[in-house]
């Protein structure tokens, strides 16, 4: 199947790109610059992996998101919270309906270039905080894409049942160089080691029993998972 891959340059989407390369024909890779504090750090890695695989890479600018939406993740928002990635304060990093907007744009692009599928790296670890990463949303969005295109574009979500450590293990199997990926929401010169995405990244490598090639500004003990989020939702 000819597919378009959404790739931010983070470890999940980079692994999804390499997975797609082995399972399908990658027509293009799409990254979105929507004003996130870390876009400038992660998008170059998306471009690097796309070019290494010989795939077309497109960067779509969504300036209106930073201007109109409320989220700490955005340049227009407040400070990035620190702690466990399932903690209540991490909801500050949610960009409202982000995946729906990106998938809509990417779906129209996919049909325009003759692709039949769209790959997104949403995974089980996102479910506690991000409503537009959950399977119910993905099923509904997949139906909308299929019904709203002549090509019946399919939404492929290969990691929806995996946690981050499972993705790390899959990336290791595929030979992904994780040092050439970015996670930290703060977007500084190196990974902070303390924000939700850094904590999730550190935890994933530990649980997968893989060497973490990332350089962190802080490597103190990982915070415990919040009790209120201890059960899957």
C-alpha positions in Angstrom: 0.0 0.0 0.0 1.2 3.5 -0.7 1.2 5.5 2.5 1.9 8.9 3.9 3.6 8.9 7.4 3.1 11.6 10.0 6.5 12.1 11.5 7.4 14.8 14.0 10.9 13.7 14.6 10.1 12.1 18.0 11.0 8.5 18.8 7.5 7.2 18.2 6.9 8.7 14.8 10.4 7.9 13.6 9.9 4.2 14.6 6.5 4.4 12.8 8.3 5.7 9.7 10.8 2.9 9.7 8.0 0.4 10.3 6.1 1.8 7.4 9.1 1.6 5.2 9.3 -2.2 5.8 5.5 -2.9 5.5 4.4 -0.4 2.8 5.6 2.0 0.1 6.2 5.4 1.7 5.0 8.0 -0.7 5.8 10.9 1.6 6.6 12.0 5.1 4.7 15.0 6.6 5.8 17.1 9.6 3.8 20.0 11.1 5.2 23.2 12.4 2.4 24.5 14.6 4.4 26.7 16.9 5.3 24.1 19.5 8.3 25.0 21.7 10.2 22.0 20.4 9.3 22.0 16.7 12.7 23.5 15.8 14.4 20.6 17.6 12.4 17.7 16.3 11.5 18.5 12.7 15.1 18.4 11.5 15.3 14.8 12.7 12.1 13.9 10.8 13.7 15.4 7.7 16.9 13.4 8.4 15.1 10.1 8.6 12.9 10.8 5.6 15.9 11.6 3.5 17.9 8.6 4.7 15.0 6.4 3.5 14.7 8.3 0.2 11.3 9.6 1.0 9.7 12.9 0.1 9.5 15.2 3.1 7.0 18.0 3.5 6.7 20.5 6.3 3.2 22.0 6.8 3.1 25.3 8.7 0.0 25.7 10.9 0.7 29.2 12.2 -2.9 29.7 13.4 -2.5 27.0 16.1 0.1 29.0 18.0 -1.9 32.2 17.6 -5.4 30.9 18.5 -5.0 27.8 20.7 -4.3 27.6 24.4 -1.6 25.1 25.4 1.7 25.2 27.4 3.2 23.3 24.5 3.0 26.3 22.3 5.4 29.2 22.1 2.4 31.4 23.0 1.7 29.3 26.1 3.1 29.1 29.6 5.9 27.0 31.1 6.2 23.3 30.3 5.2 21.3 33.4 7.5 18.7 35.0 6.7 15.3 36.4 5.2 12.0 35.4 3.7 12.0 31.9 0.3 10.8 33.3 0.1 13.4 36.0 -2.8 15.8 35.9 -0.6 18.8 35.3 0.5 17.3 31.9 -3.0 18.2 30.5 -1.5 21.7 30.2 0.5 20.3 27.2 -2.6 19.2 25.2 -3.1 21.2 22.0 -6.9 21.0 21.5 -7.9 18.7 18.6 -4.4 18.7 17.2 -4.4 15.2 15.7 -7.8 15.8 14.0 -6.3 18.9 12.3 -3.1 17.2 11.3 -4.8 14.1 10.1 -7.3 16.1 8.0 -4.5 18.0 6.3 -2.5 14.8 5.8 -5.5 12.9 4.5 -6.2 15.5 1.8 -2.5 15.4 0.9 -2.4 11.6 0.8 -5.3 11.4 -1.6 -3.8 14.2 -3.8 -0.6 12.2 -4.3 -2.3 8.8 -4.8 -1.6 7.3 -1.4 -4.1 4.9 0.1 -3.1 5.0 3.8 -1.9 7.4 6.5 0.3 6.2 9.3 0.3 7.8 12.8 2.3 6.7 15.8 -0.4 7.3 18.5 0.2 4.7 21.3 -1.3 3.3 24.5 0.9 5.5 26.7 -0.8 8.6 25.3 -4.3 7.6 26.4 -4.4 9.0 29.9 -3.8 12.6 28.9 -4.4 13.0 25.2 -8.1 12.4 24.1 -7.2 12.6 20.4 -4.7 9.7 20.7 -7.3 7.2 22.1 -8.6 4.3 20.0 -12.2 5.6 20.1 -11.1 8.9 18.5 -8.8 7.1 16.0 -11.6 4.8 14.9 -13.9 7.7 14.3 -11.3 9.7 12.5 -10.4 6.7 10.4 -14.1 6.3 9.4 -14.2 10.0 8.5 -11.1 9.7 6.3 -12.3 6.5 4.6 -15.8 7.9 4.0 -14.6 11.4 3.0 -12.2 10.4 0.2 -12.7 8.8 -3.2 -9.6 6.6 -2.4 -11.1 5.5 0.9 -7.8 6.5 2.7 -7.1 4.2 5.6 -5.8 5.3 8.9 -3.0 3.0 10.1 -2.1 3.1 13.8 0.4 0.2 14.3 1.3 1.2 17.9 -2.2 1.9 19.3 -2.0 -1.1 21.7 1.7 -0.5 22.6 3.3 1.5 25.4 6.4 3.5 24.8 8.8 0.7 25.9 7.2 -1.5 23.2 7.9 1.2 20.6 11.5 1.5 21.9 11.9 -2.3 21.5 10.4 -2.2 18.0 12.7 0.6 17.0 15.7 -1.3 18.3 14.6 -4.3 16.2 14.4 -2.0 13.1 17.8 -0.5 13.8 16.5 3.1 14.6 19.2 5.4 15.9 17.3 7.0 18.8 20.1 9.6 19.3 18.7 11.1 16.1 15.2 11.7 17.6 13.8 14.4 19.9 11.3 14.2 22.8 11.7 17.1 25.2 8.8 19.6 25.1 11.0 22.4 26.4 13.0 22.5 23.2 16.3 23.6 24.8 19.8 22.7 23.7 19.5 19.2 25.3 16.7 17.1 26.7 15.8 18.5 30.2 15.1 15.0 31.7 12.3 16.3 33.8 9.3 17.2 31.6 6.6 14.6 30.9 8.0 13.5 27.5 11.6 13.2 28.9 10.3 11.1 31.8 8.4 8.9 29.4 11.4 8.5 27.2 13.8 7.7 30.1 11.2 5.2 31.5 10.7 3.5 28.0 14.4 2.7 27.6 14.6 1.4 31.1 11.6 -0.8 30.8 12.7 -2.1 27.4 16.2 -2.8 28.9 17.8 -0.7 26.2 20.7 1.7 26.4 19.4 5.2 26.3 21.7 7.3 24.0 20.0 10.6 25.1 22.0 13.3 26.9 19.8 14.8 29.6 20.4 17.9 31.7 19.0 16.1 34.7 18.9 12.4 35.5 17.4 12.3 39.0 15.1 9.5 40.0 12.0 9.1 37.8 8.7 10.3 39.4 6.2 7.6 40.3 3.1 7.0 38.3 0.1 9.0 39.8 -2.3 6.7 41.7 -5.4 8.2 40.0 -4.0 7.1 36.6 -2.8 3.7 37.8 -5.6 1.9 36.0 -5.9 2.0 32.2 -8.7 4.3 30.8 
